[in-house]
């Protein structure tokens, strides 16, 4: 998890109150965290918006970011996947 006084995640500078899904942590993985302390010392507080641990089918809508804005991440039992199915109409 980012430490220090500020952080940029997927091209977005975090601000107090922002929520972030972390899916590649050694501990506390696949959870949504809310950040506070921006400009002083980042504090990441886990939220209970998903099952803990998440269960297959849990979904998160990604609102912003360079790579994943406006997409849905779905938990497959191991990790969150984004755009694992592509459909053309």
Legacy VTK file of the C-alpha trace (Angstrom):
# vtk DataFile Version 3.0
C-alpha trace
ASCII
DATASET POLYDATA
POINTS 89 float
0.000 0.000 0.000
1.319 3.459 -0.767
2.917 5.278 2.162
4.049 8.849 2.658
2.043 12.034 2.227
0.560 11.441 -1.242
0.100 8.761 -3.887
-0.847 8.348 -7.526
-2.715 5.124 -8.377
-3.545 4.265 -11.989
-2.867 7.868 -12.960
-5.137 9.353 -10.279
-3.801 11.427 -7.389
-5.540 10.165 -4.252
-7.522 12.588 -2.126
-8.982 12.218 1.353
-12.087 10.009 1.317
-11.196 8.245 -1.940
-11.742 4.490 -2.028
-9.294 2.093 -3.690
-9.463 -1.659 -4.414
-6.089 -3.291 -3.725
-5.694 -6.701 -5.343
-1.945 -7.355 -5.162
-1.044 -7.054 -1.477
0.757 -9.603 0.671
-1.720 -8.966 3.494
-5.233 -7.494 3.375
-5.504 -8.353 -0.319
-8.673 -7.968 -2.426
-10.237 -5.359 -0.172
-11.513 -1.823 -0.638
-9.725 0.818 1.435
-10.530 4.458 2.139
-7.627 6.898 2.334
-7.197 9.755 4.796
-4.232 11.816 5.937
-3.332 13.064 2.450
-0.673 15.770 2.798
0.318 14.539 6.262
0.626 10.743 6.423
-1.538 8.353 4.370
-3.850 6.121 6.387
-5.656 3.253 4.616
-8.799 2.026 6.390
-10.441 -1.208 5.158
-14.140 -0.891 4.333
-16.785 -3.599 4.546
-18.215 -3.126 1.058
-17.297 -6.702 0.040
-17.322 -10.042 1.772
-14.095 -10.609 3.715
-12.580 -12.519 2.076
-14.451 -11.690 -1.146
-16.571 -14.439 -2.658
-16.843 -15.480 -6.278
-19.054 -13.011 -8.109
-18.338 -9.959 -5.912
-18.130 -6.905 -8.185
-16.572 -3.456 -7.958
-17.282 -0.602 -10.377
-14.086 1.310 -11.155
-14.956 4.997 -11.506
-11.610 6.500 -12.498
-8.088 5.713 -13.612
-5.930 5.621 -16.695
-6.348 1.901 -17.414
-9.590 0.810 -15.757
-12.017 3.760 -15.611
-15.709 2.914 -16.078
-15.187 -0.826 -15.897
-16.403 -3.610 -13.624
-13.993 -5.836 -11.716
-15.400 -9.277 -10.825
-13.875 -11.650 -8.265
-13.292 -15.176 -9.591
-12.403 -16.802 -6.273
-8.734 -15.795 -6.493
-8.451 -12.300 -7.929
-10.472 -9.460 -9.435
-10.650 -9.573 -13.245
-11.400 -6.672 -15.553
-12.402 -7.170 -19.177
-11.849 -10.923 -19.165
-14.789 -11.257 -21.591
-14.954 -9.190 -24.764
-18.149 -8.948 -26.836
-18.509 -7.294 -30.214
-21.892 -6.075 -31.488
LINES 1 90
89 0 1 2 3 4 5 6 7 8 9 10 11 12 13 14 15 16 17 18 19 20 21 22 23 24 25 26 27 28 29 30 31 32 33 34 35 36 37 38 39 40 41 42 43 44 45 46 47 48 49 50 51 52 53 54 55 56 57 58 59 60 61 62 63 64 65 66 67 68 69 70 71 72 73 74 75 76 77 78 79 80 81 82 83 84 85 86 87 88
